[in-house]
Structure formats: structure tokens, C-alpha cells
Amino acid sequence: MARIGVVGLGSMGYGMASSCLKAGHETWGKDINPEAEARFRAEGGASGDLPGDLDALVIVVLNAAQTEAVLFGEAGLAARMGQGTVVISCATVPPEFARQMEARCAEAGLLYLDAPISGGAVKAAAGALSIMASGSEPAFDAARPVLEACAETVFELGDAAGPGSAMKAVNQLLAGVHIAAMSEALALGMTQGISPEQFLEVIPKCAGTSWMLENRAPHVAEGDYSPRSQVNIWPKDLGIVLDVARSAGFSAPLTATALQQYMVAVGMGLGAEDDAALTKVYARNAGLTLPGETT
């Protein structure tokens, strides 16, 4: 049984913490939302502040700034962790940031695993995530209890931080563009009398489908935009993709176009909604009424 702390009990972090708990590990969950902490304790999570003798500290926050604050901010945990604790960093961050965190953790006597995640809240809760990981052999060894509890597939992409985050940037390029493509196609279909229900009946059985389409289009058909994954995530993630592309002298026009649509959605006040709400941008521009909306 490992002693594991999970910081960030959003849809992904909560699932990971629950998976660690189900695997028999003593698990603490911390979040800025006390209700999330209370819910986790009610399910059997350990109570109290994170102890300093953790085997693994899993950080599942929004971005690089929050990751750095958790580790090295005013109340940073790095100074409290025992020598050899592994930090498993799951946020989507620039590869260079991951390398910087690995170096700073090493100075503090900590191991660091660059470990972005993919799969959504349902797979997080089922312990069936895909984890794109890179780090030293000792970091992988120390992280193994968490990886086995939380992941269906662990890709070991290198012996130092950076490659994991680079692969996540590639994944996010595809995921963000696929959501935008789904939104555009679904709305176009509506202009031709194709209902979202008909769209879902046909397209998932045709060559134009994608995992994102099959996962997000039902939210539109149901008129349910409760945030499994927020619109707000995409300006950050696609911004990272463009920064990586820029540093490589690489043009990424599809990413840039999709990013503009997400920025429009944020400007419409949709940032905290499920990212399927990007369809509302197209619907507004075409004068369409989506399921669950009134004219």
C-alpha cells in the first residue's frame, strides 16, 4: 500500500484519487473546493493535511502556473516532501516547463514524472486513462503504484521530462481541432435539416467520425453543457500547441483557426460550459436553435 496525495479534485483528479483509493492505497485528496475534499473523505479518503512522508504526489491542476504554485509557491509542497517522493505532474504544460520542474524537483531531492493524461472523466474514474509519461527510471519505479491504479495504458516516452508533454501537445492539437470540426459539421447539418439525433445515428458509423465527435456530440443533442471538460481549457492548451509549433518554426494553421473559435466562445460567456458548447458559436452565426435552447 502506497501513501499518495492528489492535488486537484476536478473531474480528472477526482477520478484518479478514487482509482488510487480503490486500488487499496492510502490516499489524500486536496482541492481549493472544500466540498470536493469532503466528498472524497466520505468515500474513504484519508483526512487531514497532506503528510510529508508521501510516496507519490499527484498534481492534476489546470496549467503550468498552478503546478508551479503547488510545488514551489508560498505554501509549496516541495519543501515538505521527503527525499525520494515522486511528483507526478498531469497538467498540460509546455515541454520546457516540464524540464524546469524536473530540475527544480531534483534540487529538492524529489523525483519528477512528466505525465500528462488523456481519456476523460469516465476513464479517470475507471482507472483506465492513457498516460503519456517521461522521466528517469527511478521516477517511473516510484510512480508505478499510481500508474497501475489510474491507467489502462502508460506510454514510456523518454528518460527525462519533456517528451510526455510534447506528445500531449500533439494529442491536444488533434482533440481541439476535432471538437471544432464536430461543432462545425453538426451545425452545418442542421442548416440542411439534419437534426443532431440524425447526425449521431449516421456519422459515428461513417469515415468522418472521431472519438471526440462520438463523445461530445451527444452533449449537444441532449442540450447538456455541464462541464466534463470546459471551453476554458482550450485557449490554454491550443496556445501551448502554437508556442511549441512556433519554437520549431512550424506552421499550424488548423490549430490557429480552431483557437479563434474557442476564443469567440469564451467571449460569448461560454468558458465554464462543456467544450461541446463550441457548437453554440456556429449556431449563433447561422441563426440556429440547438436542443434545449429557446428561440
Secondary structure, DSSP 8 states (H G I E B T S, - for coil): --EEEEE--SHHHHHHHHHHHHTT-EEEEE-S-HHHHHHHHHTT-B-SS--TT-SEEEE--SSHHHHHHHHHSTT-STTTS-TT-EEEE-S---HHHHHHHHHHHHHTT-EEEE--EESHHHHHHTT-EEEEEB--HHHHHHHHHHHHHHEEEEEE--SSSSHHHHHHHHHHHHHHHHHHHHHHHHHHHHHTT--HHHHHHHGGGSTT--HHHHHHHHHHHHT----SSBTTHHHHHHHHHHHHHHHTT---HHHHHHHHHHHHHHHTT-TTSBGGGGHHHHHHHHT---TT---
